[in-house]
Amino acid sequence: MNAVELSPSQIRLRLWDHIARELNLSPQAKLLMLMLANYTEPRSLKASVPISLLVLKCSMPEPVVNHLLVPLEASQLIERQRVLTDAGRSVILCNLSRQLIQQSLV
């Protein structure tokens, strides 16, 4: 069964299940990953979550979030992308990696 055949709630459930059961991460890192899974859009499989939202929703200081994201990105569990806002500010958006999503949905 591929992602096209799954409902949005089935996709999210598979992402949560894979992160919770299969990944050996600290509780704080798992919380970040589960938050990204929660915001992942079922059709595009992208979350595009700014770090500021992770800080707010996970109740962690920004330096802690940034520190936790480094090994997650190095392990290819997440992807970070720097984009410019309309005001010209640089914002970092986070997504689950394509590889992790594929592993979760098989």
N, C-alpha and C positions, 0 to 999 in steps of 0.2 A: 504494500500500500504506500503510495507517495503522498506528498503534502497536499496535492490538488484534491485527492479523495478524502482528506480529513476535514472535519469541521474545525472552526476556529478554536473551540474549547478542547477538542482532541489534540490539536497542535500544541496548545499551551500546556495541557496536562502532560504530554510526552516530554516537553522541554523541562518542566518542573521535575518530573520523575527522573529523568536522566541526570539533571544537576544534583538533585538530592541524594540519589542512590549510587551513581557511578563516579562522581568526581570526589576526589580526596582533597578537600579544601578546608580552610579554617571556617568557623561559623560566620565570621564577618564577610569573608570572600564569597561564601555560599549565598549570603543575604544579598550581596550586590548582584550575583549571577541570577538569583531568583527574581530580583527586581527587574533586571533587563529582560528576562523571560516574560514577566508579567506585561511589560510594555511592548513586546515584540508583536508587530502587526502580522496577522496570519497570512495575508496575501503577499506582501513584499518580503516577509521574514526579516524585517528591520525594525529596530526600536528607535534609533536616533535620539537617545536620552542624553541630555546635557548633564555634565557632572554636578551642576547645581541641584538638579532634581534628585540625583542619587544621594547627595548630602542631605537634602530635606527628607526624603522618604525613608532613608536608612538610619537617620538620626546619628550620623557620624560626622566629625569635623572634616573639612575639605582635604587637609593634609593626609588624614588617615585614608580617605577614599582614594586619593591619588597614589598613595603608597601601595594600596591593595591592588590597584589596577595594573601596575607595572608587571608583576609576575603573571597575572592573568593574560595580559597581552603577549608577553614573552612565551607563554605556553600555548598560544594561539587559541585561547578560549574566548577572547573578546577581540574586537577591533575598535580602534579609536580613530576619529577623523576630525580634523580641524577645519571649520567652516567660518566664513565671515557673515556677520549679520548685516541687515540693511543699514545699520548705524556704523558699520565698519569695524565692529568689535570681533575679536576672534573667540569662537566658542568650540569646545571639544565635545563631540557627540560619541556616544558609546553604543555598540551593538554586540550581540552574541556573534561569534565567528561563524562563517558559512560551514566550516568543517564540523563544529559542535552541533549546529542545527541538523546537518545531514546525519550525524551519528544518532541524534535524538529521535529522528523520524523514521529510522529503518526498523 
